[in-house]
Amino acid sequence: MGGCLWLTPVRANRREEIEESPLFDTSGDHEDGNNSWSYRYSGFQWLKGYTLRAGVQFLVLVQKRVDERKAAGQTAIAGARQFLADAGILAAATSPSDAKALDDASCAIAAAVLLLRSWIREPQLDQWGYPAAVSSTAFLSGGMQAQAPMPGLGSGGENDEDKDRGAALEEVLNTNFRFGELAKHEMCPPALHRVGLGGLFLLAKMWDNNQFVYPHEARVMAASLGRVVEFMDAEWREMAGELGELMRRCGEDEMSMIQG
């Protein structure tokens, strides 16, 4: 089973902006194929887990390059801040020297990898190496989505009930990432922001329907996906690339809504 997400501009007219009304105009063109993204119902949640794994692989590679520069000596250390800036490692942006930038990057990467790995969950596999029989497709098509929705962007799940529900969903859906761990964070953890992968957090917390996305959130998600997509298998790489393109189409002066 599959579905389609539509990117719809959300605009308030001038009178509504002045009155700070919560009413929005969502009468955008739903027929524009460039503003849609097709996906499998189960695949959207699995994609999140694979992007977290790709984030770990990306950071491990950056750390390898950092270690190589350190081992090669002063000549290779020169230019490290630019190398780290190109990799999106924000922790090195204000480092006073290239050598210090490498040290700062190593600390930030270690913290981010530890965090990402705590969000990854290994699903049970059958004898052929595929996820075990209980599938998210069957669960969601059985009408449970409305009763127990996936964690959504901006909803931290600070109470115990939300956290318990997330942990239960992990088992029922045989997921490849941990809802319960993500529910502990209402905002992007600094450790992930410092390595320029805050978009992975936003994506993992994203609803699959009626999700408001602000321009800066869309940019962060698109940038993070762009950094990690090459570390995914072909099927998921294509899926992540298409979602990243959808995020890049979010308007700069408006919110957008993701609708199923």
Steps between C-alpha positions, in 0.01 A plus 500: 500500500618849428405861528601846396600810696412840355687819575242777538595867555326643808438873475315744722339800328594847613196546722563166671866586558405829668240328716735207568224264398574125499314465170710421195450472127602154379342524158826433319523290188485137616536379143859619459697178476818680605348562842422138582692205634383140467585248767397170655314535827752282679791643303465855638577383853777264388659783305545691824700219654717467192578872499617473861727210405629697201572791734721275711688379191547856378643614833727195526643589159554863600677383817721274288600800288569699819727225632683482167569874509629478854727207415637668187638796690491876472467520123180295504366684805506828307159563348320278752245766589393530138484122464278476807283789385443320169400190699249707697671457838384817676702427814821598319371829358638716783812297578805731526726277291488211260651265758243601761224460241595135453488442874166679535358302210608169652322579827184609322497200268548254787201649687279501189585141405420385854165679484404368156588145596274528805211575264564203272311179567583166340176336380437128526573320173361178365706206372543672162633820650184707457310682777281262701136446408335779704517798265420866538288478184267245659491692827422835345249363251318347797397846614752548779675801352247747632510344845878482529661739251869515432691768689451837334734792447457748784331254738761401751302229672616618839251297704542135592193393302650623173832333576336169589290515184812559292678203656196279440482608137862402451415142590167477317631655180840327522655837421858580408525809722383585852192718539541494878850647494399775257202585720742611771601800287265785420769698320795387292777383735808727486721201423325449168482868415875541555576254219248657262253209503211654689280422202515129584329574832233711330437225246480226761242702697295584193139391461397335174192723462391858577851602605587870497855568381664840533755610238800466732388149602470400135847636422655314793334172401602537136860582595529205738353258247741633239797415723398145592310374196804341335538268799163335437413200283372587153129461581515719810743743335245571229221540753706734721611703199141555390397607850794740513389655171149544642645683802700730272175617340364643825451874448725746679223735613237250607434184689431183309280209592575138429170327426431133428 
